[in-house]
Each structure stands twice: as C-alpha cells, then as structure tokens.
C-alpha cells in the first residue's frame, strides 16, 4: 500500500505485516495524489507534491511530480 502525508513523506507499507517498506521525504505535502502503474514488468509510483493550499497558510511554491521505480 502507498500513502503520503502533509509533511511530504511517501510511504510504502506491507499490508500483511504492517511493516514500512519505504519512507521517502519528497519536500512537500502529498495532497496531490499518488499513482502507481506497471510498464515492462517494472512498477512505478508517481507522486504529486508541493504546497497544501492557501487555506492552510502554506499555499506558496510549485507543485512537483516525483516518479519512483520499485525494485
């Protein structure tokens, strides 16, 4: 399972054991969503991250896209 938090950390968690398999700081809130897909037998995770919104007082800056390849 993949999840992100408002502090900008992306997590991959084993749903059976609850073990955290990946903890990756991305530098901005992951409020933009996570996408996972497979291409050529490799799995990828795309994360939109950046400012949360003006409502939270941190709506300045640019939204970024980070793409990770899983082993």
N, C-alpha and C positions, 0 to 999 in steps of 0.2 A: 504494500500500500504506500502511496506517496501523499505527503501533506506538506504544507508550508505554514509559517506563522507570520504575524505582523512585524516581528523583529527582523525578518529577512532570512530565516533559516529554512532550508529544504530538508525534509526527512524521507527516508525510505525505511519502512518498518515491516518485519516479517509478521504476517497476520496470524500465523500459528503460535509463535513463541512470544511475540511482542518485542522481540529484540530490534534495536535500532541498527539498521544495516548501513545507513549513510546519514551523515549530518553535515550539510554544506551551507556555509554562510554565503549569501548572494548580495548582501549590501542594501537591500530594500525590501519592503513588505511584499509578500507573495499574494496579495489580494487580487491579482490579475488572472490567476488560474494556472493550473498545471495540465499538461497534455502529454500523453505517452503513446508511442507508436512503434511498430516494428518495421524495419526495412533491411532486406538482405540478411535475415536471421540475426540482426542486432536490435536491441531495444534502446529507444531514445526517450528522454524526458525533456520537455520544453517548459520553461517557467517564465511567466511574465512577472516582473517585479519592479518596484520603484516606490514613488510616493503613494501613500494610502489614499488620501483625498484632502481637499481643503477643509472638510468638516472636522477632521482630526487635528488640524493645525500643522500637518506635515505634507501638504499638497504641492510642495515645490520640488523641482527637479524633473528628470526624464524617466520615462518607463523604459525598461530594458528587457531583452529576451536572452535567456541563457539556455543553451542546449547541452545536455549531458548524454554521454553514451555509457550504457551499463555493460560490465564485462560479461 
